[in-house]
Amino acid sequence: MSTTPSSELSNETAHWRSVAERLAVENDLLKADNVALRARVVELEDQIAALVEQVATLSKIVFGRSSEKKASPSAGDADPDDTGTSGNSFDPDDKSRKRGQRPGSKGHGRRDYSHLETEEVIHDVADDEKICQHCGVGCSAFGEETCEQIDWRVKIIRIVHRRKRYRRNCRCNGPGIVIGPPPPKAIAKGRFTSRFLARLVVDKFCFGTPVNRIAASLGLTGAELSTGSLTGSLKAVSALLEPLETAIRVRNAQAGHLHADETGWRVFEAVEGKDSNRWWLWVFVGPDTTVFRIEQSRSLTALTEHLGIANGELPQGRSVIVSSDFYSVYQSLSNNVEGFDSLWCWAHIRRYFIRAGDAHKELREWRDEWVLRIGALYGAHSAISVSKPGTQEHTRACASFDEALGVMDVARKDQANDVDLHERARKVLGTLGNEWNGLVAHRDHLELPLDNNAACDTRAHNVSELTERRIGERRMCSFRRCSNPVPILTCVTGNGGV
């Protein structure tokens, strides 16, 4: 039976309709895949940009120059850290410059050691040389030549305390024997004097000297002391320092202005309920105290416990200004605690611009412009700090400060509306916009630093290698390296230990 042309056309139409429907379904699937792949590409590009920025930042830390000193600094070039972008900064690639102090630069001169204990030694001429060998006439005094030497003497002394005893020769009521008072001892029945213990604590917890090395050093002076005796003394001293720890923490918490910072810290100690060894080291720098806290988390606990915050209030109606970075914990307290005000760190936001320029060559000119704007702000702030209120210099410096803030405010708003702006630059400006209020709050506190470098430097340098140990029931922390080994008042706390 033959098919008619109409039936053949109908079958062909049905075939191509099914093909079209199948292709439409495949096309929809491809469109969906395309959208997903585009989103994946954007995600990967963001990851690559972040990794490139991290590589640039880490490379600069490892291979970049560490000095922040400029060849010819001026007020307008004042920066929290030098990036080498200004024309007057030192170029590490300039092979024509020799190492060391630059010719013509101001030196520190000879140091004065007149405060040290002085011992004079007279070097006289022999008697036979005071007489002329030809005529026998004696020589007359003609002044003297003086030079100094620094001597290093380490002497361990054994102190024998002899307590006199007396027996009564009468029969009156009272003790029959009287004896001299015992010598003062920091540790009951201890062998070491308070001066010895103080030096032991400084060597161990300020200079980070291992106990066995301290024992070996004492052995060179003839004092053969066991490491067990030294460790036991450190354990006993820990309890004696508790009142000092409490006094330091209280004084620091009562300060009207604090620099605060935190960083991850490895503590290799098993604690119930904690799966990792990642803890957090917090630092609070006040006008005359510095407190370190080792906490299990990065939560509000460290701040609220240290400042005594309860029910959204500071104790006794106190108020505090905290200089910090943009971490959400500080923002939460600033928004919810009465009397807690935050000042964001200008050096911190400046690093956002620097890292973006280091990671993307096309943003380097944009980065340099922003570095100069922030540098102008630092220059005006520096001029304010060195001028007296009410003077023309102070008034001009305040006007320059407001002008620098105004220039940055206009620039950030104009650049944020630029559709052709690099995505990384847009993110940096977004961060600047989000934190702008906390940054411009410095206008009301011109007497305070613009950055949080006091806390960052203390955390990074003064405790660059802090080692934590548990001695008895208390945790002791040693400072392996300190740029300022003996701050005015410093304590390290962790779970109540010092």
Helices and strands as residue ranges (DSSP letters): H 5-63, G 75-77, G 127-130, E 165-167, E 177-179, H 194-205, H 211-220, H 227-240, H 242-253, E 257-266, E 278-285, E 290-295, H 301-307, G 315-317, E 320-324, H 328-336, E 340-344, H 346-359, G 361-363, H 364-386, H 392-416, H 423-434, H 436-440, G 441-444, H 453-457, I 458-462, E 466-471, E 474-479, E 490-493
